[in-house]
Amino acid sequence: VQLQASGGGLAQPGGSLRLSCAASGRTFSGRTMGWFRQAPGKEREFVAAIRWSGDSTYYADSVKGRFTISRDNAKNTVYLQMNSLEPEDTAVYYCASDSIPYRFTIATMTTDYDAWGQGTLVTVSS
């Protein structure tokens, strides 16, 4: 599977960005999709995930209420709407596809995912 992330860039504190991740190469609709991020000098961390059915989402506490994950299975695309951005959100953002199709629970560990996009840089600064 190939994942292509886009939409990163520079935003001011309090601003918004929308990330997209287009998937190809295997069935998209049967996989939970996740977003992770990695800041300089830090480990990659979970941000948000959406179940393959689209009926359930899960967020890291640090982004809850500010970020929204969604998916369009007809377009094989997952999105991450980021509002009220903070400097602490600065990182490279990665989309990922769950290694197990139709997993009942929402995967939040990096080891749960076996396909990763190339990353898109988000910088929040005034």
N, C-alpha and C positions, 0 to 999 in steps of 0.2 A: 504494500500500500504506500502511496505517496501523499504526503500532507504538505500543503503550501500555505504558510501563514502570511498575512499582510495586515496593514493598517496601523502599524506602529509609527511613532514620530515624537515630536516635542509638544508637550502640553504645559500650560501654566497650572499651578496649584488651583484646585477647584474646577478645573476644566474637564473635558470629556474626550474619549477616544473610543473607536469601535474596531476591534480586531476581528478578522475573518480567517477561516481555515478551510480550504477546499481539499477534499479527499478524492482519491482515485485509486483504482487497482484492486479493491475488494469491497464487499458489501458494507456500505456505510451505515445503513439503517439498523443493522443488528449489533452495533457496537456502542458502548458508552464512550463519550468523548470528553476529554479533560483539557484544562489549561493549567500550565505550571509556569513558574517564573524563576529566574536566577539572577540575583543581584551580584555585582562584583565582589569576589571574596567570600561568597556565601553558597550554601548548597541549594540545589533546585528544590522548590517548595510547591506544594499543591495550592492552586487558586480556586478552581471551580470545576465541576463536572456535571454532565447531563446524561441521564440514563438513555439507553438506546431507544426506548419508547417515547422519550421526550416528556414523560409525565412526572419526572422527579429530578430535582437538582440538589446540589450540595455545594456549600461555599466554605472557604477558610474564614475564620472569625475576623481576620484583618480586612476582609473585603465585603463582608456581609452587609447588605443594605446599600452598597455603593456600586457593586458589579452585578451584571445579569448575564447569565449564559443562556443561549438558545440554539436551536438547530433547525435546519430546513432539510429534511431528508430527500426531498425532490431535487434539491440542488447540491446534495452531498457536501453541505457546508455547515460549520458550527461557528457561532459568533460569541464575542465577549464584549458587551457594552460596559465601559468603564466611566463612571461619573464621579464627581467630587474627588478628583485625583489628588494624591498627596505626594510629596517628594519621596516618601518611603516606597511608593509604587514603582519607582524607577528600576527597571530590570529588563532582561531579555525574556520575552514571553514565548512559550512553546505550546503548541497544541499536540495532543497525543490520542491514540486510538487504543482502546482496551484490547488486551491479548485474548480475552475469552468472550466469544459472542453470546449475546443474550444473558449476560451475568445478572443475577437477581439484585444484588446489592450494587451500590455505586462505588466504583474503585477510586481510591484517593492516594494510593502509594505509587511512586514512580515505577516500581517493579511490577505493577499491575498492567502496565502499558508496554506494548512491544513495537509501536511505530510512532515516530516523532517527526514533527515539522522542523524546519531549519531555524526557527526562532525569528522574532521581530522585536526590535528594540523600542522600548517605551521610556522616554525621559520626561520627568516632571520637574520643571524648574521655572523660576521667574526670571 
